[in-house]
Amino acid sequence: MFLEITKKRNYKLIDISLKLHQQGIIDPNTYVLDLDTIKENASMLNKEAERLGMELFFMTKQIGRNPAVANTIVEAGIKKAVAVDPWEAITLSKAGIQIGHVGHLVQIPKNMIRTILKLNPDYITVFSYENAKNISDIANEMGKSQKIFLRIAEENDYIYYGQEGGFTLSRLVEDIKKLEALKAVEISGLTSFPCLLIKENKPSVTPNVASMQKANEFLKEKGYEHLELNMPSATSTETMRLLKEHGATQGEPGHALTGTTPLHTEDFLKERPAMTYVSEVSHVSNKKAYVFGGGFYPRSHMKCALVGSSSTQLKKVPVLQNELGHIDYYGTLDTDCVHVGDTAIFAFRTQVFVTHAKIAVIQGLSSSPKLIGIYDSVGNLLSDEQTIDNE
């Protein structure tokens, strides 16, 4: 999906990915992250948000909750993270990252609420009065108050399968007095997902935004002022203005940090590609080559890979996507003109935290590349710095 744009805008990342594998420094089933480019991307995102008067929380699930990358994003100016689930919040907090938002898309299990409240998140999203009450009860016991977002989800809104839930306007009207009676939570904003979709390489808002605006108007009539309107999905320097025009006060960049939103497939946007996936040819059978898997993603939309054993021999070969429901023991190349042991380099849309891939973080790619560490898919350090022979 992003192979061609990576070749054009960050070929050094492809080159170092090949060398890391051929030198035995990384195994197949490893994502390689270009830390300097991610920092540049984060800095541009932060500057655009400041220009528009928006707040950003950065998302790390796509890059495996990586602590080295997270701290670099903070250095670039985006100071707080959004955690897609409570486990991500805990991982990032241990790495010294402040939590700006948690509970959306995954609610906080009742017996984890106290743990999450101890992390002092700015906002927790709730899908229901019951969840808000659970948070209020425990926050009250702890002697604190917690700001909450209400997740808005009308019946005809665009909601991904498996992510259902939230307040309809009619439910909010029924529950508002009960919510206001809770002692230790404060309604501070609204959110939904996805608020943007990319179709035919153009961004547009989803019906969820109109639903949020209606809920916001209702709450204004109740005396609420200056509520945050948190509008995640496809947040980038290219889309923030559109979000702002529809009332957003907050965005949550994830894929933009690695230059891998759908808008980045062909256009030369401000953010540059900063991620590859590296594998190795395992065997050839029935005119197809098989590479080691474990890190492929069903919605990757990948079409090709670069395969070879040196930068002068890399050739582009077509990829056959794995069928949904199959374990990705291997990925499949639609060719038999490769050799066992060859490096296979991919660049596609992913969610590393749901894979069992490794992550190699590279610094100094433009001058003296250094591997600063290899991590698992949920942010644990597996090995420290290693020297790269860049000749």
C-alpha positions as CSV (number, residue, x, y, z in Angstrom):
1,M,0.0,0.0,0.0
2,F,2.8,2.4,0.9
3,L,5.7,0.7,-0.9
4,E,6.0,3.1,-3.9
5,I,5.7,6.2,-1.8
6,T,8.3,4.9,0.6
7,K,10.7,4.2,-2.3
8,K,10.2,7.8,-3.4
9,R,10.4,9.6,-0.1
10,N,12.4,7.4,2.3
11,Y,14.4,4.9,0.4
12,K,17.1,4.9,3.1
13,L,14.6,3.1,5.3
14,I,14.2,0.4,2.8
15,D,17.9,0.1,2.4
16,I,18.6,-0.2,6.2
17,S,15.7,-2.6,6.6
18,L,17.4,-4.9,4.1
19,K,20.8,-4.6,5.8
20,L,19.4,-5.3,9.2
21,H,17.9,-8.5,8.0
22,Q,20.8,-9.6,5.9
23,Q,23.3,-9.0,8.7
24,G,21.1,-11.1,11.1
25,I,20.4,-8.1,13.4
26,I,16.6,-8.5,13.0
27,D,14.5,-11.6,12.4
28,P,11.8,-11.8,9.8
29,N,8.5,-10.6,11.2
30,T,9.9,-7.3,12.3
31,Y,8.7,-3.8,11.7
32,V,11.4,-1.1,11.3
33,L,10.6,2.4,12.5
34,D,12.5,5.5,11.4
35,L,12.6,7.5,14.6
36,D,13.8,10.8,13.1
37,T,11.1,10.9,10.5
38,I,8.5,10.1,13.1
39,K,9.8,13.0,15.1
40,E,9.6,15.3,12.1
41,N,6.1,14.1,11.4
42,A,5.0,14.7,15.0
43,S,6.5,18.2,15.0
44,M,4.6,19.2,11.8
45,L,1.4,17.8,13.3
46,N,1.9,19.8,16.5
47,K,2.6,23.0,14.6
48,E,-0.5,22.6,12.5
49,A,-2.6,21.9,15.6
50,E,-1.2,25.0,17.3
51,R,-2.0,27.1,14.3
52,L,-5.6,25.9,14.3
53,G,-6.0,26.1,18.1
54,M,-6.5,22.4,18.5
55,E,-5.2,19.9,21.0
56,L,-3.6,16.6,20.0
57,F,-3.3,13.3,21.8
58,F,-1.0,10.8,19.9
59,M,-2.0,7.2,19.3
60,T,0.6,4.4,19.7
61,K,-1.4,1.2,19.1
62,Q,-0.4,1.2,15.4
63,I,3.3,1.1,16.4
64,G,3.0,-1.4,19.2
65,R,2.8,1.1,22.1
66,N,6.5,1.7,21.7
67,P,8.0,3.7,24.6
68,A,11.0,5.0,22.7
69,V,8.8,6.3,19.9
70,A,6.3,7.7,22.4
71,N,8.9,9.7,24.2
72,T,10.2,11.1,20.9
73,I,6.8,12.2,20.0
74,V,6.5,14.1,23.3
75,E,9.9,15.7,22.5
76,A,8.4,16.9,19.2
77,G,5.6,18.8,21.0
78,I,2.6,16.4,21.3
79,K,2.7,16.0,25.1
80,K,0.0,13.5,25.8
81,A,-1.2,10.2,24.5
82,V,-4.6,8.6,23.8
83,A,-4.8,5.0,24.9
84,V,-7.1,2.8,22.9
85,D,-7.6,0.5,26.0
86,P,-6.6,0.5,29.6
87,W,-3.6,-1.8,29.0
88,E,-2.1,0.7,26.6
89,A,-2.6,3.4,29.2
90,I,-0.7,1.4,31.8
91,T,2.2,0.6,29.3
92,L,2.6,4.2,28.3
93,S,2.4,5.5,31.8
94,K,5.2,3.2,32.9
95,A,7.3,4.8,30.1
96,G,6.6,8.2,31.6
97,I,3.9,9.3,29.1
98,Q,1.0,11.4,30.3
99,I,-2.4,10.0,29.4
100,G,-4.7,12.6,27.8
101,H,-7.5,10.3,26.9
102,V,-8.5,6.7,27.6
103,G,-11.7,4.6,27.4
104,H,-12.3,5.1,23.7
105,L,-12.5,2.7,21.8
106,V,-12.3,0.2,24.7
107,Q,-14.1,1.0,28.0
108,I,-12.5,0.5,31.4
109,P,-13.3,-2.8,33.1
110,K,-14.8,-2.2,36.5
111,N,-11.9,-3.7,38.5
112,M,-9.3,-1.7,36.5
113,I,-10.9,1.7,37.1
114,R,-8.9,2.5,40.2
115,T,-5.7,1.6,38.4
116,I,-6.5,3.9,35.5
117,L,-7.6,6.8,37.8
118,K,-4.2,6.6,39.5
119,L,-2.6,7.4,36.2
120,N,-4.5,10.8,36.3
121,P,-5.8,10.8,32.7
122,D,-7.2,14.1,31.5
123,Y,-10.3,12.4,30.1
124,I,-12.1,9.1,30.2
125,T,-14.7,8.2,27.6
126,V,-17.9,6.5,28.8
127,F,-20.4,4.7,26.6
128,S,-23.2,4.6,29.2
129,Y,-24.5,6.0,32.5
130,E,-23.5,2.7,34.2
131,N,-19.9,3.1,33.2
132,A,-19.9,6.8,34.3
133,K,-21.4,5.7,37.7
134,N,-18.7,3.1,38.2
135,I,-16.0,5.7,37.5
136,S,-17.7,8.2,39.8
137,D,-18.0,5.8,42.7
138,I,-14.4,4.8,42.7
139,A,-13.2,8.4,42.0
140,N,-15.3,9.5,45.0
141,E,-13.7,6.9,47.2
142,M,-10.3,8.2,46.1
143,G,-11.2,11.8,46.9
144,K,-10.9,13.0,43.3
145,S,-13.0,14.1,40.4
146,Q,-12.6,12.8,36.8
147,K,-13.4,14.6,33.6
148,I,-15.4,12.4,31.2
149,F,-16.3,12.4,27.5
150,L,-19.6,11.0,26.4
151,R,-19.3,8.7,23.3
152,I,-22.1,9.6,20.8
153,A,-23.4,6.9,18.6
154,E,-26.8,7.3,16.8
155,E,-28.4,4.4,15.2
156,N,-27.5,5.5,11.7
157,D,-24.0,6.6,12.5
158,Y,-20.9,5.0,10.9
159,I,-19.7,2.6,13.5
160,Y,-17.3,-0.2,12.7
161,Y,-18.4,-3.8,13.5
162,G,-17.2,-4.7,17.0
163,Q,-17.0,-1.1,18.1
164,E,-20.7,-0.4,18.8
165,G,-22.0,1.5,21.8
166,G,-22.5,5.0,23.1
167,F,-25.2,7.6,23.7
168,T,-27.9,8.4,21.3
169,L,-29.4,11.8,21.7
170,S,-32.6,10.3,23.1
171,R,-30.6,8.3,25.6
172,L,-28.6,11.4,26.6
173,V,-31.9,13.3,27.2
174,E,-33.1,10.5,29.5
175,D,-29.8,10.1,31.3
176,I,-28.5,13.7,31.7
177,K,-30.0,14.3,35.1
178,K,-28.6,11.0,36.4
179,L,-25.2,11.8,35.0
180,E,-25.3,15.3,36.6
181,A,-26.1,13.7,39.9
182,L,-22.9,11.7,40.0
183,K,-20.6,13.1,42.6
184,A,-17.1,12.6,41.1
185,V,-17.3,12.9,37.3
186,E,-17.6,16.0,35.2
187,I,-19.0,16.0,31.6
188,S,-16.2,17.8,29.7
189,G,-16.8,16.8,26.1
190,L,-18.1,14.5,23.4
191,T,-16.4,12.0,21.1
192,S,-17.2,9.4,18.4
193,F,-15.4,7.2,15.9
194,P,-14.7,7.4,13.0
195,C,-15.3,11.1,12.4
196,L,-13.4,11.1,9.1
197,L,-13.3,8.7,6.2
198,I,-11.0,8.7,3.2
199,K,-12.8,7.9,-0.1
200,E,-11.2,8.2,-3.5
201,N,-8.3,9.9,-1.8
202,K,-10.5,12.6,-0.3
203,P,-11.4,13.1,3.3
204,S,-15.0,13.7,4.4
205,V,-16.7,13.8,7.7
206,T,-19.0,10.9,8.7
207,P,-22.6,11.3,10.1
208,N,-21.1,10.9,13.5
209,V,-20.0,14.5,13.4
210,A,-23.5,15.8,12.9
211,S,-24.7,13.6,15.8
212,M,-22.0,15.1,18.0
213,Q,-23.0,18.6,17.1
214,K,-26.7,17.8,17.9
215,A,-25.7,16.4,21.3
216,N,-23.4,19.5,21.9
217,E,-26.4,21.8,21.2
218,F,-28.5,19.9,23.7
219,L,-25.9,20.2,26.3
220,K,-25.4,23.9,25.6
221,E,-29.1,24.4,26.3
222,K,-28.4,22.7,29.6
223,G,-25.8,25.3,30.4
224,Y,-22.6,23.5,29.3
225,E,-20.0,25.8,27.8
226,H,-16.7,25.1,26.1
227,L,-17.2,21.3,25.8
228,E,-14.3,19.5,24.0
229,L,-15.3,17.9,20.7
230,N,-12.9,15.0,20.3
231,M,-12.9,13.8,16.6
232,P,-10.5,11.0,16.0
233,S,-9.6,9.0,12.8
234,A,-7.3,9.9,10.0
235,T,-6.0,13.0,11.8
236,S,-3.1,14.6,9.8
237,T,-1.8,18.0,8.7
238,E,-4.0,17.5,5.6
239,T,-7.3,16.8,7.6
240,M,-7.0,19.0,10.7
241,R,-8.5,22.0,9.0
242,L,-11.6,20.0,7.9
243,L,-12.0,18.8,11.5
244,K,-11.7,22.3,12.8
245,E,-14.3,23.6,10.4
246,H,-16.7,21.0,11.9
247,G,-16.1,22.1,15.4
248,A,-13.3,19.8,16.5
249,T,-11.2,21.0,19.4
250,Q,-9.1,17.8,19.6
251,G,-7.6,15.3,17.2
252,E,-5.8,12.0,17.7
253,P,-3.0,11.3,15.1
254,G,-1.8,7.7,14.8
255,H,-1.0,6.6,11.3
256,A,0.0,10.2,10.3
257,L,3.0,9.8,12.7
258,T,4.4,7.1,10.3
259,G,3.0,8.7,7.1
260,T,0.6,5.9,6.6
261,T,-3.0,7.3,6.5
262,P,-4.9,6.4,3.3
263,L,-4.2,10.0,2.0
264,H,-0.4,9.2,2.1
265,T,-0.6,6.3,-0.4
266,E,0.2,8.5,-3.4
267,D,0.3,12.2,-2.5
268,F,3.5,14.0,-1.2
269,L,2.0,15.2,2.0
270,K,3.9,16.8,4.8
271,E,4.3,13.6,6.8
272,R,6.8,11.1,5.2
273,P,6.6,7.3,5.5
274,A,8.5,5.9,8.4
275,M,7.7,2.2,8.7
276,T,8.5,-1.0,6.8
277,Y,7.8,-4.6,7.6
278,V,10.6,-7.1,7.0
279,S,10.3,-10.8,6.3
280,E,12.3,-13.6,4.6
281,V,11.6,-16.1,1.9
282,S,11.0,-19.4,3.7
283,H,10.3,-21.7,0.7
284,V,8.8,-21.9,-2.8
285,S,5.9,-24.2,-3.7
286,N,3.6,-24.4,-6.7
287,K,5.1,-21.3,-8.3
288,K,4.6,-19.2,-5.3
289,A,7.0,-18.0,-2.6
290,Y,6.2,-18.0,1.0
291,V,7.6,-15.5,3.6
292,F,7.5,-15.8,7.3
293,G,4.4,-14.1,8.8
294,G,3.1,-13.1,12.2
295,G,2.8,-9.4,11.5
296,F,0.5,-9.2,8.6
297,Y,-2.8,-7.3,9.0
298,P,-6.1,-8.2,7.3
299,R,-6.9,-4.6,6.2
300,S,-3.3,-3.9,5.0
301,H,-4.3,-3.4,1.3
302,M,-0.7,-4.4,0.3
303,K,-0.1,-5.2,-3.4
304,C,3.7,-5.7,-3.7
305,A,6.9,-6.4,-1.9
306,L,10.6,-5.8,-2.6
307,V,12.6,-9.0,-2.5
308,G,16.3,-9.7,-2.7
309,S,19.6,-10.0,-0.8
310,S,21.2,-6.7,-1.7
311,S,20.0,-3.2,-2.5
312,T,21.1,-3.6,-6.1
313,Q,19.1,-6.8,-6.6
314,L,15.8,-5.8,-5.0
315,K,12.9,-6.5,-7.3
316,K,9.2,-5.7,-7.0
317,V,6.9,-8.8,-6.9
318,P,3.2,-9.1,-6.4
319,V,1.7,-10.1,-3.1
320,L,-1.4,-12.4,-2.6
321,Q,-3.3,-11.2,0.4
322,N,-4.1,-13.8,3.1
323,E,-7.7,-14.8,3.4
324,L,-9.6,-13.5,6.4
325,G,-9.8,-16.1,9.2
326,H,-6.4,-17.7,8.3
327,I,-3.5,-17.6,10.7
328,D,-0.7,-15.7,9.0
329,Y,2.0,-18.3,9.4
330,Y,3.2,-17.1,6.1
331,G,2.7,-14.4,3.6
332,T,2.5,-15.3,-0.1
333,L,4.3,-13.8,-3.1
334,D,2.9,-14.5,-6.5
335,T,6.3,-15.6,-8.0
336,D,8.8,-18.4,-7.8
337,C,11.7,-16.2,-9.1
338,V,13.2,-15.6,-5.7
339,H,15.6,-17.4,-3.4
340,V,15.2,-19.0,0.0
341,G,16.7,-16.6,2.5
342,D,16.0,-13.4,0.5
343,T,14.7,-10.4,2.4
344,A,11.1,-9.3,1.7
345,I,10.2,-5.7,2.5
346,F,6.7,-4.5,2.7
347,A,5.0,-1.2,3.6
348,F,1.4,-1.4,4.4
349,R,-1.3,-0.2,6.8
350,T,-1.1,-2.1,10.1
351,Q,-2.0,-2.3,13.8
352,V,1.1,-3.7,15.4
353,F,-0.5,-4.2,18.8
354,V,-2.7,-7.1,17.5
355,T,0.2,-8.9,15.9
356,H,3.2,-10.9,17.4
357,A,5.7,-9.0,15.4
358,K,8.9,-7.3,16.7
359,I,9.8,-3.7,16.3
360,A,13.2,-2.3,15.5
361,V,13.7,1.4,16.1
362,I,16.3,3.1,14.0
363,Q,17.9,6.6,14.7
364,G,20.2,8.7,12.6
365,L,19.1,7.2,9.3
366,S,20.3,10.2,7.3
367,S,23.9,10.1,8.7
368,S,25.0,7.2,11.0
369,P,22.1,4.8,11.5
370,K,21.9,3.2,14.9
371,L,19.5,0.5,16.2
372,I,18.4,1.8,19.6
373,G,16.4,-1.2,20.5
374,I,14.2,-4.1,19.5
375,Y,10.8,-4.4,21.1
376,D,7.8,-6.7,21.2
377,S,4.4,-5.7,19.8
378,V,3.2,-4.2,23.0
379,G,6.2,-2.1,24.0
380,N,8.5,-4.4,26.0
381,L,12.2,-4.0,25.3
382,L,13.8,-7.3,24.0
383,S,17.3,-6.2,23.2
384,D,19.4,-3.0,23.5
385,E,21.4,-1.0,21.0
386,Q,23.3,-2.8,18.3
387,T,25.8,-1.7,15.7
388,I,24.9,-1.7,12.1
389,D,27.4,-2.2,9.3
390,N,26.2,0.5,6.9
391,E,28.8,-0.1,4.2
